[in-house]
Amino acid sequence: MNQGAVGFGHYPSPLVHRVSNVGSTPFHNMLVEILPSKNAPLTAPLLADVAGHTLELENERVRIFRLALAPGQSTGQHSHDLQFLGVVIAEGEIAVDRPATEAETVTFEPGDYRWHERGMRHSMRNVGSTTFEAVEIELKGD
C-alpha cells in the first residue's frame, strides 16, 4: 500500500479484523468510521479547481480529496460547503488565513487531524521546505 492511500469500505455489520506488519519498516494506518446519516445526502461544489486539491474518491456518503502543497504553494481563498475531517499524511508548516481572524502558522505532523464545520472559508500556504500532504474527507450527510 502506498503512503497516503485512500480507500472506502461499507460493512452492514460490525467488522472484526487484525492487521499485521510483515514488512521491515513501520506501518501507520488511520481508519475513520463514518456512521450512517438519516438525512438525505448533501451536495456541494467540487474543490477540484482549488490549487493543490485532487479528487481521490467519491460515493454517496463521502468525497475525499488529496491536498498536496509544494513549498510556497497556496490554495488561495476557498470555501468548504460540507463538513470535513482533514488528516495529515506528510508533515508541513502551513500558514492558514481565515477572513476576520488573525493568520496563524501551524506545524503539522503525520496523523494530525482537524474537524471543520461546513461553511469554512480559508486559504492555506506552505511556508515550510517540504511538500505538505493531507486528505480531506467531506461528509455528504448531516
N, C-alpha and C positions, 0 to 999 in steps of 0.2 A: 504494500500500500504506500502511496506517495505522501510526503509531508503535506498536511492540509487537505487531504482527500475528504470529499463531502459525499454523504450517502443518505438515503431515507428508507426506512423500513416501516411497514404498517403491520402491527400484530394485534389481532382482535382479542387475544387473551394474554395474560402475563407471560413474559419471556424469561426463561431461566437460561443463563449461558455462562461460559467460563472462557477467559482469554488467557493464552499463554504466549510468552515471548520466546520464540525458538531461534531468534537471531542473536547477533553478538553486540548489538547496540541497544540503547534504551528505547523502549516503546512507550509513547504517550498517546492516550486516547481520551476524547471527551465525548460523552453521549449526552444528548439533550432530549428529554422526554417532552413531547407535545401532547397535552391532554386534549380530548375531543371538545369541541365547542358546540353549544346548542344553537348558536346563531348562524345565519346564512354567511357564507364566505364573503369577505370584503375584497374589493378590487382597488388598485391604486396604480398610478403611472410607474413604469419601469425605471430603475436607476441606471439602466444600461448606457444611457447617454451622459452620465456623470463620470468625470475623469476618474480612472482607477478602478471602476466597477465592471465586473464581468458576471453575467448570469451563469450560475453553475447548475441549478436545479429548480424546477417549478412543478408543483402539482396542486391539487385542490386545497391543501392545508398550509403549505409553506412556499416561500420563494427565497432562494439562497443565492447571495452574491458573494463573489470573492473581491476583496478590496486590496489592491497592491499599489503602493505609492513609492516610487523611487525617491532618493534624496532630492529635496527641493520641490517635488511634485505636490500639487494641491488639487483637491476635489472641486474647489470653487463652492460658493454658497448653493445649497440644495436643501430640499425638504424631504422628510420621510413621512409618507401618508399612512403607513402601517406601523404598529408597534413591532420592535425587533430586538433581538439579542445579538450583540457583537462579541465575537470570540477571537482573540489574538492568536495568530499562527506563528508569526516571526516578529521578534522584538522591534521596537522603534520608539523614537522620540517625536511626538506629534503635537503641533500647535493646533488647538481647537478654538474656533471663533464662532460664537453664537450672538445673534442680534440682542442688543440691550444688556449684554453681560460682558465682563472683562475677559479677554482671551486668556487661555491657560495652556501651559505646556505640560504634557503628560508623558511619562516614560512607561511604556507597556512591555510586559514580558509574555512569552508564550503561555497560553492558558488563562490569561487575564480575560475578564468578560465584563460587560456592562449592559444593563437593561435600559431600553429607551421607549418612551411612550410615543404614540402616533402624533404627528404634527411638529416633530422636532425639526428645526432649521439650523444648519451649521455649515462650516467648512472645516476641512482638515488639511494640514500641510505637514509633510515630512521634513522636520528640521534636523533629523539625525543623519548618520553617514551610511546607513544600510537600508535596503528596501524593507518597508513595513508591509506586513500582510495580515489580513483578518478575514473572517467570514461574517456576513450579516444575515441572520435568519429572520425573515419577515413572517409574521403570523397572519394568516388570512381570516381567522375567526376572532371574535371578541373573547 
